[in-house]
């Protein structure tokens, strides 16, 4: 019975360790790498640019200081910086310094112009379905889960080591006893 519990304990420890490493690698790829490549991640908030960029996906935007051209997709601030949208440019008004934009999935233009100063950049690449990783509530849950996994992993490792030490001590005692018997 002890052998099975030791095996189960060891499997739980290994699985927990692998899960922590995988989550760490995922966080590194999603958070650190874009900053090294000078990209900024944004969560797509609507389906107006579907199928290219669907709601809930993660869009990585390359900063762009040059004026964009008609037909290009751009990411920009709206509502005085409270929201971020990605749309396609259909016209440029150089007098007012703005872009007329619309989503690929809609027929009508967005209301008003997007001023040049509100331009963030151009989409560089897109990862579907993982925008939830940038949700604050979700990140708090992940932190709690990782903390609990780390505590569990530490506890299981200590428990496993103690059982292993007891087992080694018992084997050592048996060897000493057998050597004493052989000597006498």
MARKOLTI-750759 format. One record per residue (C-alpha): residue number from 1; residue in three letters; chain; x, y, z. Coordinates in Angstrom, 3 decimals. Layout:
BEGIN
@seq NUM | type ala | mol A | x X | y Y | z Z
...
This chain:
BEGIN
@seq 1 | type unk | mol A | x 0.000 | y 0.000 | z 0.000
@seq 2 | type unk | mol A | x 2.856 | y 2.347 | z 0.819
@seq 3 | type unk | mol A | x 4.377 | y 1.832 | z -2.619
@seq 4 | type unk | mol A | x 1.217 | y 3.029 | z -4.342
@seq 5 | type unk | mol A | x 0.890 | y 6.119 | z -2.144
@seq 6 | type unk | mol A | x 4.559 | y 6.943 | z -2.766
@seq 7 | type unk | mol A | x 4.027 | y 6.582 | z -6.505
@seq 8 | type unk | mol A | x 0.910 | y 8.759 | z -6.380
@seq 9 | type unk | mol A | x 2.729 | y 11.375 | z -4.318
@seq 10 | type unk | mol A | x 5.606 | y 11.384 | z -6.775
@seq 11 | type unk | mol A | x 3.237 | y 11.703 | z -9.775
@seq 12 | type unk | mol A | x 1.379 | y 14.610 | z -8.144
@seq 13 | type unk | mol A | x 4.686 | y 16.348 | z -7.456
@seq 14 | type unk | mol A | x 5.871 | y 15.894 | z -11.039
@seq 15 | type unk | mol A | x 2.550 | y 17.019 | z -12.557
@seq 16 | type unk | mol A | x 2.429 | y 20.095 | z -10.294
@seq 17 | type unk | mol A | x 5.988 | y 20.994 | z -11.187
@seq 18 | type unk | mol A | x 5.337 | y 20.610 | z -14.912
@seq 19 | type unk | mol A | x 2.153 | y 22.724 | z -14.626
@seq 20 | type unk | mol A | x 4.045 | y 25.542 | z -12.896
@seq 21 | type unk | mol A | x 6.832 | y 25.453 | z -15.502
@seq 22 | type unk | mol A | x 4.301 | y 25.482 | z -18.381
@seq 23 | type unk | mol A | x 2.401 | y 28.431 | z -16.904
@seq 24 | type unk | mol A | x 5.682 | y 30.274 | z -16.389
@seq 25 | type unk | mol A | x 6.734 | y 29.647 | z -19.999
@seq 26 | type unk | mol A | x 3.324 | y 30.759 | z -21.292
@seq 27 | type unk | mol A | x 3.548 | y 33.956 | z -19.242
@seq 28 | type unk | mol A | x 7.062 | y 34.574 | z -20.551
@seq 29 | type unk | mol A | x 6.014 | y 34.143 | z -24.161
@seq 30 | type unk | mol A | x 2.887 | y 36.284 | z -23.831
@seq 31 | type unk | mol A | x 4.240 | y 39.063 | z -21.613
@seq 32 | type unk | mol A | x 8.016 | y 39.317 | z -21.922
@seq 33 | type unk | mol A | x 8.628 | y 38.479 | z -25.589
@seq 34 | type unk | mol A | x 6.306 | y 41.178 | z -26.985
@seq 35 | type unk | mol A | x 8.148 | y 43.838 | z -24.981
@seq 36 | type unk | mol A | x 11.467 | y 42.604 | z -26.343
@seq 37 | type unk | mol A | x 10.031 | y 42.904 | z -29.858
@seq 38 | type unk | mol A | x 8.488 | y 46.337 | z -29.065
@seq 39 | type unk | mol A | x 4.924 | y 45.033 | z -29.433
@seq 40 | type unk | mol A | x 1.969 | y 45.904 | z -27.214
@seq 41 | type unk | mol A | x -0.764 | y 43.317 | z -26.577
@seq 42 | type unk | mol A | x -4.439 | y 44.337 | z -26.657
@seq 43 | type unk | mol A | x -7.552 | y 42.241 | z -26.176
@seq 44 | type unk | mol A | x -9.993 | y 42.397 | z -29.100
@seq 45 | type unk | mol A | x -13.284 | y 43.698 | z -27.655
@seq 46 | type unk | mol A | x -15.666 | y 43.100 | z -30.580
@seq 47 | type unk | mol A | x -16.177 | y 41.097 | z -33.765
@seq 48 | type unk | mol A | x -16.228 | y 44.049 | z -36.163
@seq 49 | type unk | mol A | x -12.899 | y 42.953 | z -37.691
@seq 50 | type unk | mol A | x -13.821 | y 39.254 | z -37.901
@seq 51 | type unk | mol A | x -12.648 | y 36.917 | z -39.279
@seq 52 | type unk | mol A | x -9.180 | y 38.517 | z -39.094
@seq 53 | type unk | mol A | x -9.480 | y 39.543 | z -35.426
@seq 54 | type unk | mol A | x -12.223 | y 37.950 | z -33.318
@seq 55 | type unk | mol A | x -13.511 | y 39.033 | z -29.914
@seq 56 | type unk | mol A | x -11.482 | y 37.583 | z -27.058
@seq 57 | type unk | mol A | x -8.302 | y 37.212 | z -29.094
@seq 58 | type unk | mol A | x -4.977 | y 38.829 | z -28.276
@seq 59 | type unk | mol A | x -3.722 | y 41.340 | z -30.827
@seq 60 | type unk | mol A | x -0.082 | y 42.431 | z -30.778
@seq 61 | type unk | mol A | x 0.359 | y 45.946 | z -32.124
@seq 62 | type unk | mol A | x 3.566 | y 47.425 | z -33.528
@seq 63 | type unk | mol A | x 3.926 | y 51.117 | z -32.728
@seq 64 | type unk | mol A | x 3.864 | y 53.248 | z -35.856
@seq 65 | type unk | mol A | x 4.836 | y 56.925 | z -36.081
@seq 66 | type unk | mol A | x 4.248 | y 57.145 | z -39.828
@seq 67 | type unk | mol A | x 0.918 | y 57.948 | z -41.411
@seq 68 | type unk | mol A | x -1.018 | y 54.805 | z -42.299
@seq 69 | type unk | mol A | x -2.431 | y 54.198 | z -45.779
@seq 70 | type unk | mol A | x -5.923 | y 53.412 | z -47.033
@seq 71 | type unk | mol A | x -6.645 | y 49.691 | z -46.742
@seq 72 | type unk | mol A | x -4.382 | y 49.132 | z -43.723
@seq 73 | type unk | mol A | x -5.686 | y 47.976 | z -40.360
@seq 74 | type unk | mol A | x -4.863 | y 50.294 | z -37.464
@seq 75 | type unk | mol A | x -5.306 | y 50.172 | z -33.702
@seq 76 | type unk | mol A | x -6.324 | y 53.401 | z -31.996
@seq 77 | type unk | mol A | x -7.692 | y 54.987 | z -28.827
@seq 78 | type unk | mol A | x -11.346 | y 56.044 | z -28.544
@seq 79 | type unk | mol A | x -13.345 | y 57.829 | z -25.822
@seq 80 | type unk | mol A | x -10.332 | y 59.886 | z -24.706
@seq 81 | type unk | mol A | x -8.154 | y 56.808 | z -24.279
@seq 82 | type unk | mol A | x -10.670 | y 54.664 | z -22.373
@seq 83 | type unk | mol A | x -11.189 | y 52.140 | z -25.186
@seq 84 | type unk | mol A | x -9.016 | y 50.642 | z -27.889
@seq 85 | type unk | mol A | x -10.272 | y 49.527 | z -31.291
@seq 86 | type unk | mol A | x -8.826 | y 48.032 | z -34.448
@seq 87 | type unk | mol A | x -10.378 | y 48.983 | z -37.786
@seq 88 | type unk | mol A | x -9.455 | y 49.314 | z -41.462
@seq 89 | type unk | mol A | x -8.781 | y 52.714 | z -43.029
@seq 90 | type unk | mol A | x -11.155 | y 53.573 | z -45.877
@seq 91 | type unk | mol A | x -10.190 | y 57.249 | z -46.326
@seq 92 | type unk | mol A | x -7.723 | y 59.825 | z -45.023
@seq 93 | type unk | mol A | x -8.598 | y 63.480 | z -44.346
@seq 94 | type unk | mol A | x -5.318 | y 65.439 | z -44.312
@seq 95 | type unk | mol A | x -7.091 | y 68.727 | z -43.508
@seq 96 | type unk | mol A | x -8.537 | y 67.461 | z -40.217
@seq 97 | type unk | mol A | x -5.690 | y 64.966 | z -39.679
@seq 98 | type unk | mol A | x -7.893 | y 61.925 | z -39.346
@seq 99 | type unk | mol A | x -8.824 | y 58.524 | z -40.717
@seq 100 | type unk | mol A | x -12.264 | y 57.309 | z -41.743
@seq 101 | type unk | mol A | x -12.424 | y 53.699 | z -40.606
@seq 102 | type unk | mol A | x -14.736 | y 50.703 | z -40.588
@seq 103 | type unk | mol A | x -14.673 | y 47.099 | z -39.498
@seq 104 | type unk | mol A | x -14.237 | y 44.328 | z -42.058
@seq 105 | type unk | mol A | x -17.394 | y 42.663 | z -40.737
@seq 106 | type unk | mol A | x -19.719 | y 45.705 | z -40.993
@seq 107 | type unk | mol A | x -21.073 | y 47.795 | z -43.848
@seq 108 | type unk | mol A | x -21.148 | y 51.254 | z -42.240
@seq 109 | type unk | mol A | x -18.246 | y 53.504 | z -41.281
@seq 110 | type unk | mol A | x -17.429 | y 54.230 | z -37.645
@seq 111 | type unk | mol A | x -18.837 | y 57.541 | z -36.451
@seq 112 | type unk | mol A | x -16.355 | y 60.404 | z -36.583
@seq 113 | type unk | mol A | x -12.739 | y 60.380 | z -37.633
@seq 114 | type unk | mol A | x -9.824 | y 58.769 | z -35.863
@seq 115 | type unk | mol A | x -7.325 | y 61.576 | z -35.336
@seq 116 | type unk | mol A | x -3.699 | y 60.901 | z -36.143
@seq 117 | type unk | mol A | x -2.743 | y 61.571 | z -32.488
@seq 118 | type unk | mol A | x -4.997 | y 58.651 | z -31.375
@seq 119 | type unk | mol A | x -3.167 | y 56.106 | z -33.528
@seq 120 | type unk | mol A | x -1.391 | y 53.422 | z -31.487
@seq 121 | type unk | mol A | x -0.012 | y 51.402 | z -34.361
@seq 122 | type unk | mol A | x -0.612 | y 48.574 | z -36.783
@seq 123 | type unk | mol A | x -1.488 | y 44.978 | z -35.877
@seq 124 | type unk | mol A | x 1.586 | y 42.764 | z -36.153
@seq 125 | type unk | mol A | x 0.056 | y 39.381 | z -35.253
@seq 126 | type unk | mol A | x -2.936 | y 37.868 | z -33.529
@seq 127 | type unk | mol A | x -3.494 | y 34.924 | z -31.158
@seq 128 | type unk | mol A | x -7.123 | y 33.763 | z -30.988
@seq 129 | type unk | mol A | x -8.953 | y 32.877 | z -27.752
@seq 130 | type unk | mol A | x -6.262 | y 33.893 | z -25.227
@seq 131 | type unk | mol A | x -7.263 | y 37.483 | z -24.527
@seq 132 | type unk | mol A | x -8.743 | y 36.334 | z -21.218
@seq 133 | type unk | mol A | x -5.166 | y 36.011 | z -19.942
@seq 134 | type unk | mol A | x -5.018 | y 39.796 | z -19.722
@seq 135 | type unk | mol A | x -8.239 | y 40.012 | z -17.693
@seq 136 | type unk | mol A | x -7.396 | y 41.356 | z -14.216
@seq 137 | type unk | mol A | x -9.791 | y 39.046 | z -12.368
@seq 138 | type unk | mol A | x -8.456 | y 36.028 | z -14.220
@seq 139 | type unk | mol A | x -4.876 | y 37.006 | z -13.386
@seq 140 | type unk | mol A | x -5.745 | y 37.202 | z -9.662
@seq 141 | type unk | mol A | x -7.228 | y 33.699 | z -9.828
@seq 142 | type unk | mol A | x -4.094 | y 32.426 | z -11.600
@seq 143 | type unk | mol A | x -1.879 | y 34.005 | z -8.933
@seq 144 | type unk | mol A | x -3.849 | y 32.280 | z -6.168
@seq 145 | type unk | mol A | x -3.730 | y 28.939 | z -8.024
@seq 146 | type unk | mol A | x 0.031 | y 29.232 | z -8.615
@seq 147 | type unk | mol A | x 0.577 | y 30.145 | z -4.968
@seq 148 | type unk | mol A | x -1.452 | y 27.138 | z -3.815
@seq 149 | type unk | mol A | x 0.343 | y 24.859 | z -6.291
@seq 150 | type unk | mol A | x 3.712 | y 26.089 | z -5.034
@seq 151 | type unk | mol A | x 2.714 | y 25.397 | z -1.420
@seq 152 | type unk | mol A | x 1.323 | y 21.971 | z -2.351
@seq 153 | type unk | mol A | x 4.426 | y 21.131 | z -4.352
@seq 154 | type unk | mol A | x 6.671 | y 22.176 | z -1.461
@seq 155 | type unk | mol A | x 4.622 | y 20.167 | z 1.042
@seq 156 | type unk | mol A | x 4.593 | y 17.073 | z -1.182
@seq 157 | type unk | mol A | x 8.322 | y 17.338 | z -1.826
@seq 158 | type unk | mol A | x 9.081 | y 17.591 | z 1.894
@seq 159 | type unk | mol A | x 6.709 | y 14.703 | z 2.651
@seq 160 | type unk | mol A | x 8.223 | y 12.563 | z -0.103
@seq 161 | type unk | mol A | x 11.762 | y 13.365 | z 1.076
@seq 162 | type unk | mol A | x 10.919 | y 12.386 | z 4.672
@seq 163 | type unk | mol A | x 9.400 | y 9.091 | z 3.511
@seq 164 | type unk | mol A | x 12.454 | y 8.492 | z 1.340
@seq 165 | type unk | mol A | x 14.806 | y 9.268 | z 4.252
@seq 166 | type unk | mol A | x 12.892 | y 6.880 | z 6.531
@seq 167 | type unk | mol A | x 13.046 | y 4.191 | z 3.859
@seq 168 | type unk | mol A | x 16.804 | y 4.736 | z 3.354
@seq 169 | type unk | mol A | x 17.380 | y 4.719 | z 7.118
@seq 170 | type unk | mol A | x 15.441 | y 1.446 | z 7.436
@seq 171 | type unk | mol A | x 17.468 | y -0.139 | z 4.605
@seq 172 | type unk | mol A | x 20.694 | y 1.050 | z 6.191
@seq 173 | type unk | mol A | x 19.678 | y -0.444 | z 9.546
@seq 174 | type unk | mol A | x 18.811 | y -3.749 | z 7.839
@seq 175 | type unk | mol A | x 22.213 | y -3.816 | z 6.145
@seq 176 | type unk | mol A | x 23.990 | y -3.095 | z 9.430
@seq 177 | type unk | mol A | x 22.012 | y -5.872 | z 11.150
@seq 178 | type unk | mol A | x 22.784 | y -8.356 | z 8.383
@seq 179 | type unk | mol A | x 26.473 | y -7.466 | z 8.529
@seq 180 | type unk | mol A | x 26.450 | y -7.921 | z 12.327
@seq 181 | type unk | mol A | x 24.879 | y -11.355 | z 11.893
@seq 182 | type unk | mol A | x 27.475 | y -12.326 | z 9.302
@seq 183 | type unk | mol A | x 30.267 | y -11.105 | z 11.545
@seq 184 | type unk | mol A | x 29.069 | y -13.189 | z 14.522
